[in-house]
Amino acid sequence: MFPDHIRELAAKLLAEYELAGYTLATAESCTGGLIAGALTDIAGSSKVVDRGFVTYSNVAKSEMLGVPPSLIYAHGAVSPEVAVAMAVGALAKSKADVTVAVTGVAGPGGGTPEKPVGRVYIATAVRRGTAKHKEYTFPGDREAVRLATVQTALERLRTARPETGIR
């Protein structure tokens, strides 16, 4: 279902988290559940994956993750502020030690000069740590942007550590 490099990355992440005793949750907008899907495609993932939130609409971001509508209005759904609020909200609404949140413009439409197609914000949050975000602009069509987002989110999760925050 997923390309081999994403399956391998997901398997490594799950093995590392299981060994460390960490659990995780995802909060996804532009990927529509693909990050959780890549993780749960691996047998035994239930030892690590607590839950996934697919919050494609602004209302879902508010209702499911507690993202304030005023934050979405002020910065837009595709913004670092909303990505961080999604990651923090996923921590609050789950039992996970680490969360990842993604929001972006996968295309082919919806882009603007300020937020072009391919613009994605990925945020991670940890218990006993801080939430961090990073901006990306991935090239390619909708599928390429979404798969690049999944890969990068998994890579970001590999550096998240509850004891020390995000590196």
Backbone bond lengths (Angstrom), bond angles and torsions (degrees), N, CA, C in turn:
res aa  C-N    CA-C-N  psi(-1)  N-CA   C-N-CA  omega(-1)  CA-C   N-CA-C  phi
1 M - - - 1.455 - - 1.534 110.76 -
2 F 1.324 116.89 -45.20 1.467 121.87 178.45 1.519 109.30 -106.32
3 P 1.333 117.10 153.72 1.466 119.58 176.53 1.532 110.65 -59.22
4 D 1.329 114.98 151.58 1.467 120.21 -176.42 1.525 112.97 -55.31
5 H 1.339 117.85 -40.13 1.467 119.00 -176.72 1.532 111.47 -65.33
6 I 1.323 117.80 -32.46 1.467 120.27 177.75 1.522 109.95 -75.17
7 R 1.317 117.78 -40.90 1.483 120.49 176.37 1.526 110.60 -59.87
8 E 1.332 116.63 -43.93 1.470 120.30 179.83 1.528 111.11 -64.06
9 L 1.314 117.17 -42.45 1.460 121.47 178.45 1.530 110.77 -63.80
10 A 1.324 116.75 -43.42 1.465 120.60 178.55 1.523 110.49 -62.70
11 A 1.321 117.72 -42.34 1.467 121.39 179.76 1.526 111.41 -63.73
12 K 1.328 117.22 -41.53 1.475 120.82 177.64 1.522 110.90 -63.36
13 L 1.331 116.23 -45.50 1.461 121.01 179.30 1.526 110.54 -59.71
14 L 1.311 117.30 -47.60 1.457 120.84 -179.35 1.523 111.54 -61.65
15 A 1.327 116.87 -41.67 1.473 120.31 178.74 1.526 111.00 -63.75
16 E 1.321 116.80 -42.58 1.472 120.81 178.56 1.529 111.28 -63.59
17 Y 1.309 116.73 -45.39 1.468 120.55 -179.94 1.518 111.11 -66.00
18 E 1.324 117.69 -41.60 1.466 119.81 179.14 1.525 110.50 -61.96
19 L 1.315 116.74 -44.04 1.463 121.35 179.02 1.526 111.58 -60.91
20 A 1.330 116.70 -39.12 1.467 121.80 -179.12 1.531 112.53 -83.40
21 G 1.327 117.30 -12.24 1.457 120.60 -178.42 1.520 114.12 79.29
22 Y 1.332 117.31 24.79 1.460 122.13 -180.00 1.527 110.81 -93.68
23 T 1.311 114.92 151.04 1.456 121.27 170.47 1.524 108.00 -120.65
24 L 1.330 115.47 160.85 1.460 118.86 -177.70 1.512 111.05 -140.75
25 A 1.323 114.52 161.48 1.457 123.11 173.80 1.527 107.86 -138.90
26 T 1.322 115.39 153.80 1.459 121.17 177.85 1.518 110.10 -116.83
27 A 1.313 115.67 148.54 1.465 123.12 173.18 1.523 105.84 -130.42
28 E 1.323 116.35 110.04 1.457 120.49 -169.16 1.513 112.74 -123.06
29 S 1.320 114.36 137.97 1.453 121.01 171.70 1.523 108.08 -114.86
30 C 1.304 119.09 -79.69 1.465 122.00 -172.44 1.526 113.89 -63.90
31 T 1.316 118.86 -20.89 1.460 121.25 179.02 1.520 112.35 -91.71
32 G 1.318 118.73 -10.84 1.451 122.15 173.26 1.516 115.73 55.22
33 G 1.311 118.33 30.76 1.459 121.53 178.22 1.517 114.87 100.58
34 L 1.325 117.57 2.74 1.469 119.93 -177.50 1.526 113.03 -66.33
35 I 1.324 118.36 -32.27 1.473 119.85 179.08 1.528 108.85 -65.65
36 A 1.322 116.32 -50.22 1.468 120.16 176.97 1.522 109.90 -60.46
37 G 1.330 116.81 -38.94 1.457 120.87 178.57 1.519 112.47 -62.18
38 A 1.333 116.98 -42.42 1.469 120.42 178.79 1.525 110.62 -64.00
39 L 1.312 116.42 -39.44 1.468 120.14 -179.96 1.524 111.21 -69.49
40 T 1.323 116.59 -47.20 1.461 119.71 -176.12 1.526 112.57 -78.14
41 D 1.316 117.25 -4.14 1.458 121.64 172.50 1.534 110.34 -72.14
42 I 1.321 116.20 -15.35 1.465 122.36 -178.76 1.528 109.07 -95.15
43 A 1.309 116.82 126.42 1.463 121.33 178.55 1.528 110.20 -58.72
44 G 1.320 116.32 137.77 1.457 121.62 179.19 1.508 114.33 87.84
45 S 1.334 117.13 1.74 1.470 120.45 -176.84 1.522 112.74 -63.35
46 S 1.330 117.64 -19.54 1.473 119.99 -178.46 1.528 112.20 -64.71
47 K 1.320 117.74 -15.83 1.467 120.95 176.14 1.528 111.44 -71.75
48 V 1.336 116.82 -18.96 1.464 122.01 -174.10 1.527 112.49 -120.52
49 V 1.323 117.53 -41.38 1.461 121.21 -174.33 1.527 109.57 -82.56
50 D 1.331 115.72 117.08 1.461 121.28 178.09 1.519 110.59 -81.53
51 R 1.325 116.92 -51.50 1.474 121.10 -179.13 1.524 109.98 -170.99
52 G 1.326 113.80 167.90 1.454 121.16 175.80 1.515 109.73 -133.26
53 F 1.311 115.85 139.20 1.457 122.82 177.03 1.522 108.19 -110.65
54 V 1.326 117.21 123.01 1.462 120.77 172.52 1.522 105.38 -103.70
55 T 1.314 115.09 107.38 1.467 121.75 -174.86 1.522 108.45 -120.28
56 Y 1.308 115.28 71.08 1.457 120.96 -174.78 1.525 111.33 -71.94
57 S 1.314 117.36 -37.40 1.466 120.15 -179.71 1.523 110.97 -91.68
58 N 1.321 115.42 160.10 1.462 120.15 176.41 1.519 111.35 -63.65
59 V 1.320 116.31 -38.19 1.467 120.54 178.61 1.522 110.10 -61.23
60 A 1.328 117.01 -42.88 1.466 120.56 178.89 1.528 111.04 -62.94
61 K 1.327 117.09 -40.20 1.463 119.67 177.69 1.529 110.63 -58.48
62 S 1.309 115.94 -41.04 1.471 120.56 -179.95 1.523 111.33 -73.28
63 E 1.327 117.08 -50.20 1.462 120.31 -175.94 1.526 113.16 -67.42
64 M 1.311 117.41 -43.93 1.463 120.52 -173.49 1.518 113.51 -86.85
65 L 1.332 117.24 -31.82 1.466 120.28 -173.81 1.522 113.46 -116.48
66 G 1.323 116.96 -6.63 1.463 119.54 179.39 1.515 114.25 76.67
67 V 1.333 117.76 19.78 1.463 119.98 176.83 1.532 107.46 -69.88
68 P 1.331 117.41 122.63 1.464 118.72 -178.77 1.533 111.93 -63.00
69 P 1.329 117.85 131.38 1.467 119.82 176.88 1.529 111.76 -55.86
70 S 1.323 117.00 -32.99 1.469 120.10 179.20 1.532 111.41 -63.93
71 L 1.320 117.63 -32.54 1.461 121.37 177.64 1.524 109.73 -68.28
72 I 1.330 116.01 -43.88 1.463 120.47 177.85 1.525 109.91 -62.74
73 Y 1.316 117.04 -43.53 1.460 121.62 179.70 1.538 111.21 -62.59
74 A 1.322 116.21 -42.75 1.466 120.75 -176.17 1.528 113.14 -71.76
75 H 1.335 117.47 -37.08 1.464 120.46 -172.09 1.522 114.23 -116.90
76 G 1.317 116.79 -15.36 1.456 121.02 -174.96 1.517 110.60 90.31
77 A 1.330 115.40 153.19 1.465 119.87 -179.67 1.523 111.61 -63.89
78 V 1.327 116.45 -31.53 1.462 121.20 177.55 1.523 107.17 -96.19
79 S 1.321 115.04 90.54 1.464 120.85 -178.15 1.519 109.04 -159.92
80 P 1.320 116.16 156.58 1.466 118.37 177.32 1.526 111.96 -63.29
81 E 1.322 116.50 -35.35 1.461 120.36 -178.96 1.529 111.51 -62.42
82 V 1.319 116.01 -42.81 1.464 119.87 179.85 1.529 110.47 -71.66
83 A 1.319 117.88 -39.07 1.471 119.91 177.57 1.524 110.78 -58.81
84 V 1.332 116.72 -45.47 1.469 120.34 179.28 1.522 110.39 -64.72
85 A 1.330 117.42 -43.42 1.467 120.25 178.89 1.526 110.84 -62.04
86 M 1.317 117.75 -35.96 1.463 120.97 177.04 1.527 110.68 -65.25
87 A 1.326 116.94 -44.92 1.467 120.49 -179.42 1.524 111.27 -64.39
88 V 1.324 116.60 -43.18 1.467 121.13 178.54 1.527 109.97 -66.75
89 G 1.320 116.96 -40.77 1.457 120.95 177.58 1.520 112.00 -62.51
90 A 1.328 117.16 -38.75 1.467 120.44 177.99 1.524 110.78 -64.62
91 L 1.320 117.55 -35.68 1.475 119.95 174.21 1.517 110.23 -62.64
92 A 1.322 116.22 -46.52 1.463 120.99 -176.96 1.526 112.01 -65.06
93 K 1.320 117.44 -31.46 1.466 121.86 -174.98 1.528 113.24 -99.49
94 S 1.335 117.13 12.16 1.464 120.36 -177.93 1.525 109.72 -140.03
95 K 1.306 114.11 179.16 1.466 122.06 175.05 1.529 110.42 -101.95
96 A 1.320 116.97 6.55 1.463 121.84 -173.11 1.526 112.49 -70.08
97 D 1.323 113.97 152.49 1.471 121.65 173.63 1.521 111.05 -85.72
98 V 1.325 116.12 -29.63 1.463 122.80 -175.37 1.518 108.43 -138.22
99 T 1.328 116.13 140.90 1.461 120.60 174.90 1.515 110.15 -129.98
100 V 1.318 114.09 155.65 1.459 121.00 171.81 1.516 107.07 -129.88
101 A 1.320 116.19 140.59 1.457 121.83 178.34 1.518 109.05 -131.45
102 V 1.337 115.07 142.42 1.460 120.24 178.68 1.514 110.05 -133.77
103 T 1.315 114.93 139.37 1.465 122.20 173.64 1.522 106.91 -146.64
104 G 1.329 115.85 137.20 1.453 117.25 -176.87 1.517 112.51 -173.13
105 V 1.333 114.00 -174.79 1.462 122.75 179.16 1.522 106.93 -112.49
106 A 1.334 116.16 101.52 1.464 120.50 -176.89 1.523 112.43 -81.63
107 G 1.329 116.69 -23.08 1.456 120.13 178.32 1.519 112.15 88.77
108 P 1.327 118.46 -177.50 1.457 124.01 6.53 1.526 113.60 -76.72
109 G 1.326 118.04 -20.53 1.459 120.22 178.48 1.511 110.51 -102.54
110 G 1.328 115.12 -175.32 1.458 120.98 175.37 1.507 115.56 93.14
111 G 1.312 117.89 -10.44 1.454 120.11 -178.89 1.520 112.19 -78.48
112 T 1.313 115.30 154.69 1.463 123.59 174.57 1.522 107.48 -132.11
113 P 1.331 118.45 169.24 1.471 118.71 176.18 1.540 112.80 -58.00
114 E 1.344 116.44 -35.83 1.463 120.30 -179.95 1.527 112.07 -77.45
115 K 1.335 116.39 -32.98 1.462 122.16 -178.65 1.530 108.21 -133.44
116 P 1.335 116.14 81.68 1.462 119.99 -176.00 1.529 111.95 -73.16
117 V 1.324 115.49 164.47 1.458 120.22 172.56 1.523 107.46 -55.45
118 G 1.310 115.40 134.24 1.464 121.38 -177.95 1.515 113.25 99.89
119 R 1.327 117.99 -12.15 1.472 121.11 178.91 1.525 108.84 -74.63
120 V 1.318 115.77 125.06 1.458 122.29 -178.55 1.523 108.95 -138.75
121 Y 1.314 115.18 139.83 1.465 122.02 172.51 1.513 107.78 -111.61
122 I 1.324 115.54 127.94 1.455 121.72 177.96 1.523 107.07 -118.22
123 A 1.327 115.85 126.71 1.464 121.59 178.92 1.519 108.99 -122.50
124 T 1.314 114.61 146.11 1.457 121.20 173.42 1.514 107.86 -125.33
125 A 1.331 115.40 147.57 1.458 121.06 176.48 1.524 108.05 -138.02
126 V 1.307 115.28 146.46 1.460 120.57 -179.30 1.518 110.06 -133.20
127 R 1.303 115.47 149.82 1.463 119.60 170.99 1.525 106.75 -69.53
128 R 1.276 116.96 143.53 1.473 122.05 -179.06 1.533 110.59 60.45
129 G 1.324 116.59 35.02 1.457 120.48 179.31 1.511 109.60 -159.76
130 T 1.297 115.64 -166.25 1.453 120.94 -177.41 1.524 110.63 -114.93
131 A 1.312 115.46 160.38 1.458 121.29 175.28 1.525 108.28 -92.19
132 K 1.319 114.62 140.56 1.467 121.09 179.45 1.515 108.95 -133.11
133 H 1.323 115.03 155.82 1.456 119.04 176.61 1.516 109.74 -137.32
134 K 1.323 114.19 162.38 1.455 120.67 174.41 1.517 108.18 -146.16
135 E 1.319 115.04 144.30 1.469 122.10 178.53 1.517 109.45 -96.92
136 Y 1.323 115.20 139.36 1.462 122.27 177.23 1.520 108.62 -132.66
137 T 1.322 116.18 152.80 1.456 121.72 167.93 1.520 106.07 -129.98
138 F 1.326 115.14 104.45 1.458 121.81 -176.61 1.526 109.91 -91.88
139 P 1.325 116.75 138.33 1.465 119.87 178.43 1.525 111.50 -83.38
140 G 1.320 114.96 163.86 1.452 120.21 171.46 1.512 113.89 105.88
141 D 1.326 113.79 -172.89 1.458 121.02 -178.82 1.528 109.95 -81.98
142 R 1.320 115.73 -176.56 1.469 122.02 -177.10 1.533 112.05 -54.50
143 E 1.320 116.97 -46.60 1.461 120.46 -179.53 1.525 111.13 -62.35
144 A 1.326 116.60 -43.36 1.464 120.50 -179.28 1.530 111.19 -64.03
145 V 1.322 116.89 -42.23 1.471 120.67 179.62 1.521 109.97 -63.82
146 R 1.311 116.65 -44.52 1.466 119.93 -178.15 1.527 111.62 -66.66
147 L 1.328 117.85 -42.27 1.466 120.08 179.06 1.527 111.44 -68.08
148 A 1.330 117.30 -37.94 1.468 119.91 176.08 1.528 110.46 -63.83
149 T 1.318 116.29 -36.40 1.461 120.31 177.86 1.524 110.63 -66.14
150 V 1.320 117.70 -43.48 1.465 121.07 177.61 1.527 109.88 -59.63
151 Q 1.321 117.02 -50.07 1.463 120.76 -178.93 1.522 111.13 -58.59
152 T 1.307 116.85 -46.87 1.466 120.61 -177.02 1.525 110.94 -67.44
153 A 1.322 117.37 -38.05 1.468 120.19 177.43 1.526 110.55 -62.84
154 L 1.324 117.71 -41.73 1.462 120.77 177.58 1.532 110.53 -63.92
155 E 1.323 116.58 -40.96 1.472 120.18 176.74 1.520 111.20 -62.20
156 R 1.321 116.91 -42.47 1.470 121.05 178.14 1.528 111.11 -62.99
157 L 1.324 117.08 -39.96 1.467 120.36 177.55 1.524 111.61 -62.19
158 R 1.316 117.70 -32.13 1.475 120.27 179.81 1.520 112.11 -66.16
159 T 1.326 117.98 -22.08 1.472 119.62 179.86 1.522 112.58 -97.79
160 A 1.317 117.66 -3.85 1.468 121.57 -178.19 1.525 109.21 -82.12
161 R 1.318 115.30 128.71 1.455 120.73 -179.17 1.520 109.82 -137.68
162 P 1.335 118.02 120.07 1.472 120.67 -177.99 1.517 115.30 -56.43
163 E 1.317 118.65 -33.86 1.464 119.52 -177.20 1.523 113.16 -66.75
164 T 1.320 116.61 -35.71 1.460 119.33 -170.55 1.518 114.26 -120.18
165 G 1.306 117.97 -0.52 1.453 119.31 -175.02 1.511 110.42 85.24
166 I 1.312 116.85 -162.07 1.459 121.80 -176.34 1.522 109.82 -94.20
167 R 1.317 115.71 131.43 1.458 120.67 176.66 1.504 111.05 -88.76
